Amino acid sequence: MEFALNLLLIASGVVLLYFGGESLVKNAVILARSWGISTMVVGLTVVAFGTSSPELAASLAAALSGSPAIAIGNVVGSNTLNILFILGVTALVAPIRAQAQFIKREVPIMIGAALLLFVFLYFDPQLSRLEGIWLLVLLGLYIWFLYRSSTGESAEVQGEFEQEYGRAVRASWQTYAGVGLGLVLLGVGARLLTIGAVELARAFGVPELIIGLTIVALGTSLPEVAASITAALRREPDIALGNIVGSNIFNILGILGITALIQPIGLPWESIQRDMWVMLGASVLLWPFLVTGFRLGRREGGVFLGLYGAYVALLIYSAAQRGMG
């Protein structure tokens, strides 16, 4: 009975997070466009960051409820899942090209953010408030850099984003209500997901970190799954890739920055040696695929999915070994 209740809490939390993220993204795009922000900046910031809002809500809820392993495991697990699983599935649906110059520029920034997090945690397994401030400062610089560089993009790239996110429109009271509703759904969904995940981990003796790296990471990444596959089906590959890269950057700089500022969080040394290396390796792996062929084809997608399957198998094995120990 208790097991079924925990599963219901997790499922309800995931549903609320998904619809909350959808409402927030949809109405935030309208707001941003009504304020005259360019479509490309909207795509790489408002949408990419908006689809990461479930991760932010879940990480904050976990950290404040005394489950820091779920908070940071959620971000590390989501970033790994975004690259290996979501881009893998997306590439199988439709090969992803990387024609726009900004995509080739964003990937090194994503790698740099992952490397910085690795350095922070390697020398001190806890993210302090000061480090959280540094991450948020870097996020601000990144957004400013995007805004400054957006004017130099080609008409083709601007047109692709314009087609996806539309021209400037007028915001109404429904738009603001939609943003508010999205935030409320995110808050409630994150709380339900965290409670269910923590209780499920305790019931089966699975470390909270493993739950954060898998179930919570997958649940909070549903907006990225939907956005990326939809973009691939519409033959808008730069949108799909930009969404994932932008989300990963925001996950590290924004979500961990905000969470650490409110409540310092940390990772066990075992996870730093395993999960941080996997996240960093996945980020670095994306670069040669793009610079060599400027595309992620079905073969590369299959490789990414195979690597993610191996990683999940490693997590299950680690959990089993801990249980036997």
SULBELMO-V176866 format. One record per backbone hydrogen bond with DSSP energy under -1.0 kcal/mol. NH is the residue of the N-H (numbers start at 1). CO is the residue of the C=O. E is the energy in kcal/mol with one decimal. If there is no record, write none. Layout:
# SULBELMO-V176866
NH	CO	E
NH	CO	E
This chain:
# SULBELMO-V176866
5	1	-2.1
6	2	-2.2
7	3	-2.2
8	4	-2.2
9	5	-2.4
10	6	-2.4
11	7	-2.8
12	8	-2.8
13	9	-2.5
14	10	-2.5
15	11	-2.3
16	12	-2.5
17	13	-2.5
18	14	-2.5
19	15	-2.4
20	16	-2.4
21	17	-2.6
22	18	-2.4
23	19	-2.4
24	20	-2.3
25	21	-2.8
26	22	-2.6
27	23	-1.9
28	24	-2.4
29	25	-2.3
30	26	-1.3
31	27	-2.3
32	28	-2.8
33	29	-2.6
34	30	-2.3
35	31	-1.4
36	33	-1.4
37	32	-2.2
42	38	-2.3
43	39	-2.4
44	40	-2.2
45	41	-1.7
47	42	-2.5
49	45	-3.1
50	46	-2.0
51	47	-2.5
53	50	-1.5
56	52	-1.8
57	53	-2.7
58	54	-2.8
59	55	-2.6
60	56	-2.4
61	57	-2.3
62	58	-2.4
63	59	-2.6
64	60	-2.6
65	61	-1.2
66	63	-1.2
67	62	-3.2
71	67	-1.6
72	68	-2.3
73	69	-2.0
74	70	-2.1
76	72	-2.4
77	73	-2.8
78	74	-2.2
79	75	-2.5
80	76	-1.9
81	77	-2.6
82	78	-3.0
83	79	-1.6
84	80	-2.4
85	81	-1.3
86	81	-2.5
87	82	-1.6
89	85	-2.9
90	86	-2.8
91	87	-2.4
92	88	-1.4
93	89	-1.9
94	90	-2.6
96	296	-2.6
98	294	-2.4
104	100	-1.1
105	101	-1.1
106	102	-2.2
107	103	-1.7
110	106	-2.4
111	107	-2.5
112	108	-2.5
113	109	-2.3
114	110	-2.2
115	111	-2.5
116	112	-2.4
117	113	-2.1
118	114	-2.1
119	115	-2.4
120	116	-2.6
121	117	-2.4
122	118	-2.2
123	119	-1.7
124	120	-1.0
127	265	-4.0
132	128	-2.0
133	129	-2.1
134	130	-2.1
135	131	-2.2
136	132	-2.0
137	133	-2.4
138	134	-2.2
139	135	-1.8
140	136	-2.2
141	137	-2.1
142	138	-2.2
143	139	-2.3
144	140	-2.2
145	141	-2.4
146	142	-2.4
147	143	-2.3
148	144	-2.4
149	145	-2.1
150	146	-1.4
152	149	-1.4
153	150	-1.3
158	154	-2.4
159	155	-2.5
160	156	-2.0
161	157	-2.1
162	158	-2.4
163	159	-2.4
164	160	-1.6
165	161	-3.0
166	162	-2.0
176	172	-1.4
177	173	-2.5
178	174	-2.4
179	175	-1.9
180	176	-2.3
181	177	-2.9
182	178	-2.4
183	179	-2.0
184	180	-2.1
185	181	-2.7
186	182	-2.2
187	183	-2.2
188	184	-2.5
189	185	-2.8
190	186	-2.5
191	187	-1.7
192	188	-2.3
193	189	-2.6
194	190	-2.4
195	191	-2.4
196	192	-2.5
197	193	-2.5
198	194	-2.6
199	195	-2.3
200	196	-2.2
201	197	-2.3
202	198	-2.3
203	199	-2.3
204	200	-1.8
206	201	-1.6
211	207	-1.6
212	208	-2.6
213	209	-2.4
214	210	-1.3
216	211	-2.2
218	214	-2.7
219	215	-2.5
220	216	-2.5
225	221	-2.0
226	222	-2.6
227	223	-2.7
228	224	-2.5
229	225	-2.2
230	226	-2.2
231	227	-2.0
232	228	-2.2
233	229	-2.5
234	230	-1.6
235	232	-1.5
236	231	-2.8
240	236	-1.5
241	237	-2.7
242	238	-2.6
243	239	-2.3
244	240	-1.7
245	241	-2.6
246	242	-2.7
247	243	-2.2
248	244	-2.4
249	245	-2.1
250	246	-2.3
251	247	-2.8
252	248	-1.6
253	249	-2.6
254	250	-1.8
255	250	-2.1
256	251	-1.6
258	254	-2.9
259	255	-2.7
260	256	-2.6
261	257	-1.7
262	258	-1.8
263	259	-3.4
267	125	-2.3
272	268	-1.8
273	269	-2.1
274	270	-1.2
275	271	-1.2
276	271	-1.8
278	274	-1.9
279	275	-2.4
280	276	-2.5
281	277	-2.8
282	278	-2.7
283	279	-2.0
284	280	-2.3
285	281	-2.5
286	282	-1.3
289	285	-1.0
290	286	-1.4
291	287	-2.5
292	288	-1.7
293	289	-1.2
294	290	-1.3
296	96	-3.4
301	297	-2.4
302	298	-2.2
303	299	-1.9
304	300	-2.6
305	301	-2.3
306	302	-2.3
307	303	-2.3
308	304	-2.1
309	305	-2.4
310	306	-2.0
311	307	-2.0
312	308	-2.5
313	309	-2.2
314	310	-2.0
315	311	-2.1
316	312	-2.4
317	313	-2.4
318	314	-2.5
319	315	-2.3
320	316	-2.4
321	317	-2.6
322	318	-2.2
323	319	-2.1
324	320	-2.2
325	321	-1.8
